[in-house]
Amino acid sequence: MADKKTHWDTLCSHAADASRWSRDEPVHPSWVVGAALGMAVPMAVGATTGQVPLGMLAALGGLALSGTAAKGTLRQQAIPSGYALVASVAAVLLGSAVGGQGWITGVAIVAITILAALMGGISRTAARNSSLFIIFVIIGSIFGGPGTAGPFGVTFVFLLGALWTIAVMLTASYLCQIRGWEPASAPGGTDGQHPAPPTLTRLLRHWVATLHHFAGWQYTLRIGLCMTVCEIIAVLWGQAQAYWIAIVVAIVVHRRFGDTISRVFKRAVGTFAGVVAGSLLLLGSPPAGLLVLVVAVLAGLRPLLKVRNYALYSAVMTPLVLILLEFGNPVSPELIAYRLIDTVLGVSIAVVLGYLIWPSRHGKNVTA
C-alpha cells in the first residue's frame, strides 16, 4: 500500500511539475515573429501558387531554424543559426539520399544516428545540433526514393526556407533593438567580455577522455538501441507512416540523463497530446488558409513555451511537424489511427529503452 502511495505521489509530482509555468528567462519579440513568419509564409506561398509540396519543404526549413533563437548582437544570434543551418541542411541531404530503400534506409538511419550521437559529445554546440541532425535525417528520408525531386532538389528548397527564416529572425531582432524592445547584447562577465571559447583541440581531447567511461557512450547507446528497434518495427510492419515512431523517439530521448524523470514525463505527455490535437485538426480537412494560420500561431508560441513550459513546448512542436508532413495530403481516420499507434510505440520505446533500463550515476535505474 505504501509503495502504491509512493508511486501515486511521484506521478502527481511529475504532473504538477509538467504544468509549472517558468518566468526565469525573457522571451524576445523577434523570436516569436521570426518563428511565425519563417514557417507560415512558405506554406502560404506554396498554397497560393499551387506548389504545396515545395511550400511544405521550405516550411520544414523554417522549423529547423526557428528553434535557434539566441540573445546578444546580430552576430551572436547568427552564429548558432549558422551551425543549425549546416546541420539541418546536411541532414536533409543525407536523409533524402538514403530514403526510400527499405531495410537499407533503416540500417543507414541507425548508423547515422549512432555516429551523430557520438560526435555530439564534443561540445554543447555539437550536442544541440546532433539532436537536430538526427530528427532531420529521419524527416529527409521521407522525401527519398523514386518519384521525388532527388536529394539536391529537396535540399535546395529546404535551404531556401531555412535562409528565409534566418533573414526574418535577424531583421526582426534588428528592428526590435533599434526600437528598444529587446537588449542589443548580452553581457559576458564583469568587464562585459565573453570568455574565450575552448579550442577545437581541447574539445577533442576532452571528448576522447569521456569515451574512456561508460557515461561518454551512454546517450549513443540509448538512442542507438531505440532507433534500431524503431527501424526493425518499420521494416517488419511495412506501414508507410512508420517513420513517425523514429521521429517521436528522437524528440523524447535527450542527451541529458541526470534529471530525466521530470523531463521525460513532460516530453512524453506533450508529444502524445500534440499528436492527438494535430490529428483531430487534420481529420476535419480544414482549408489551407486555416492550417497556415494555425502553423503561424503554433510556431510563434514555440519560442515562448520552450522557456516557459516544456510539456506545452512538446505539445506544440509535435503538431507542427505533423501538419507540415501532411500539408496538402488527404487525411483519413485510418491514417490518424496509425499515427496514434506510432506515437504510443515511439513514446514507449523512448521511455523504456531510452531511460528506464539504464543505470543512473548512482548505480540505480531511472525509476529508483
N, C-alpha and C positions, 0 to 999 in steps of 0.2 A: 504493500500500500504506500509505503514511504517512497519507494522507487517511482511508482506511478505519479505521485505528487511532485517528486523532483523533476521528472520529465515534463509534466504539465507546466510547472513553474518556469522551466527552461524555455519551453515553447512560447509561453506568454511573454517572457523577457525578450526573446528574439522578435516577436510580433511588435512589441512596444518599441524596440529599437528601430525596426523597419519603418515605423510610422513617424519617427522623430524628424523634426524639421530643423536643420542646422543653419545658423547665420554667421558661421565663423569666417567665411570668405565673401568678399564682394563679387557681384556679377556685373561685368561691364556691359553697357548697352550695345556696343559694337559686336559682342559675341552673339547676342540674340539676333540682331539684324543680319549679320553675316551668315549665320546658320540658316535662318529662314529663307533669305533670298538665294543663298547658294544652292539650295535644293529645289525650291519651288519654281524658280524662273526656268531652269532647263526643262522641268516637267511641263510647264505651261507652254513653252516654245514647241516642244515635241507634240503636244496635244493639238495645238492650233495649226501646225504645219502638216499634220498627218504623219509625223515621224515619231510615233510614241516610243518604239524601242530605243531610238537614239536619245530621246529626252530622258528616258529612264536610265540609260547608261551614264549620261552626263550627270544626272542627279545622284547616282551612286558615287561619282567622283566628289560631289559636294558632301555626301555623307562621310566619306573618308577624311576630308579636310576640315569639316565644320566642328570636329571634336578636338582641334589642336589649338584652341584659343589660349593665349598667354598674356601675361602682364608685361608692361615696360614700353620701351620705344618701339617704333615700327620695325626697326632692325631686329630687336629682341623678339618681337612677335613673329617675324618672318622666318627666323631660324628653325623653330620647331615645326612650322608649316612646311618648310623645305624638306626636313627629314621625313615627315609624314607623306609628302608628295612622292618622294623617291621610293619609299617603302610600299605604298599602296599601288603605284603605277607598276613597279616591278612585280608585285604580287598578282595583279590582274593579267599582266603579260604572261607570266609563268603559268597561272591557273588556266587561262584560256588556251594555252598551248598544250596542256596535258589533259584538258577536259574532253568528255565525250568518247572515252576509250575503255569503258567498262572497268574491269578489275585493274587494268594498268593505271587508270586515273586514281583509283583508291590507293594503290601502292605508292604512287607518286605523291599524293596528298599527305599520306602518313610520313613518308621520308622527308618531305619539305617541312612539315610541321615539326618534326624532331630536330632537324637542323636549325630552323628558325628559333625554336625554343632554347636550344643550346647556345646559339650566338647571342640571344637576348640577355644572357648573363654578363655580358661585357660591361654594360653600364646601364644607368637608369633610362637614358635616351634609347638605347638598344632594346631594353625591356619593353618600353611603351610601344615602340614601333614593331617589335616582333609579334606582339599580340594583334596589332593592326594588320600586319603582313599575313598572319595565319587566316584571319577572317576573310581577307580579300583574295587570298589564293582559292579558298573554297567558293566564294562568290564568282570569281573569274572562271572557275572550272565549269560553271553553269553555261557559259557562253562559248565553250569549246565544242569541237566536233564538226561534222559535215553540216552544210546549210547555214553556217554562221558567217559573220564578216571577217573571220580569221583573227588570230591573236593581235596583229598590229592594228587592224581596223577597230576592234573592240577597245584596245588600249588607247588609241588616239582619241576616240570620243570620250572615254573616261577621263583622260588627261585634260581635255577641254573643260569639262565640268569642274575638275579639281582646280584648275587655274582660275576659272571664273570665281570660284568660292574664295580663293586666296585674295583675289583682287577686291572682291566685295568686303571681306573682313578688314583688310588693311585700309581701304578707303573709308569705311565706317569708323574705324578706330581713329584715323586722322581727323575726320570731321568732329568726332566726339571730343578729341583732345583740344582742338582749337576753340571749341565751344565751352571747354572746361567741365565736360560731363564725366570725364574719367582721367586719371593721372597720366602724364606723359611718360613717366618712367617709374621703375620700382627700385628703391634704394637697396644696395647690396651690402651695406655694412655701416660702420660709424663714420667712415670717410666718404661714403657714397659710391664706393667702388665695389664691383663684384670680385670675389676671389678668383684667382686664375684656375681654369678647369684643369683636371689632371691630363697628362699627355697620353696619347694612344698607347705608347709603350708601357706606361704604368698601369693603364686599364687592362691591357692584355696580360701582364704579369699577375695582377690580382685575380683576373678571371681564371687563368691556368691554375693558380693556387687553390681557388674554390673547387676546382674539379678533382682535387685530391680527397674531398669529403663528400659524403652522401648528399648533404644539403645542396651542393653545387649541381647535382644531377636530378634532384627531386622533381622540379617542375617539368623538366624534359621527359622524365619517365611517366609522370602523371598524365600530361597532355598527350604523350605518345601512346600510352595504353588506351586512353579514352578514344582517341582518334582511330586507332586500329579497330576497336570494337565497332565504332560508327561505320567505318568503311566496309567491314565484314557484313554488317547488317544491310547496308545499302546494296552490296553486290548480291547477297543471297536473296534479299527481298525483291529487288528489281523494281521498286516503286520509283517513279520519275522524280518525286519531290524528296527523296530520302536524304538529299544533301542538307536539308534543314536540320537533321539530327546533329550533323557536324558543326553547323553554324551555332546552334544552341550550346553545344559543348565549348566551342571557342569563346562564346560570350560569358559563360558561367565559370569556367575554370581559369583562375588567375594565378599569377606567379606567387603573390604573397600568400603565405600559409599560416602565419602566426595568429591572426585574428579571424580565421576562416569561417567559423560557425555563423557569426552575425552577418558577415559579408555574403556568404554563400546563400543564406536564407533570403537576404534581400534580392540577390540576383535571380535566384530560382523563382521566388514568388513574383517578382516583377516581370521576368521573362514570360512566365506562363500567362499572367494577367494581360500582358501586352499582346500575346498571340490570340487570346480569346477576344479582346477588344478589336484588334485588327481584322480578325476573321469575320466577326459579326458585321463590321463595316463593309468589307468586301462582298459578303454574301448578299447584301442588298443591291449590288450592282449600281453604285452611285455614279453620277456623271463625272467626267474627267475634271471639270472645274471644281467640284466639291473635294475630290481627292487632292488636288493641288492645294486647296485651302487648308485641308487637314494636315498635309505634309508641312506646309509653312508654319502652322501653329505648333505642331509637334517638334519640328526642327528648332523653332525659336525657344521652346521650353527646354530643349535638351541641355544647353549650357547652364541654364538656371538650376535644373534638377540635379545635374551632376555634382554640384557642390552643396545642394540643399537636402536632397533625399535620394539615396542610391537605389532604393527599391522602385521609386517612381521613375528614376532615370532609366532603369532597365525596362520598365513598362512602356516607356516612350521609345527607346531605342529599337525594341523588337518590332513593333508595328511599322516603324519607319522602313526597316529592311523588308518586312513582309509586303507592304504596299508597293514599294519600288519594284520588287521582283515580280509582282502580279499585275503591275500597272498596264492596262490595255488588254489584259487576258481575261477570258470568261472564267468566273469562279463558281464552282458547283458545291453543293453540300458534301459530296464525296471528297472533293479536294480539301475542304476545310477539315473534315474528319481525319484525313490522313495527316494534315498539318498539326492537328492537336495531338495525335498519336506520336508523331515525330517529336513534338515538343516534350511530351512526357518521357519518351525514351531518352532524349538528349539530356534533360534535367536529371533523370535517374542515373544515367551513366556518369555525368559530371559529378554529382554528389557522392555516389558510392565509390566509383573507381578513381575519381579525381581528388577525393578528400578522405572519406571515412576509412578506407583500408590502409591509409598511410600513417606511419608514426609521426608524432609531433616531436618537437625538440626535447620534450620532457620524457620521451620514451613511451608515450601512450597514444592511442589513436585519437582522432579528432573528436569522437563522441565523448571522450572522458571529461 
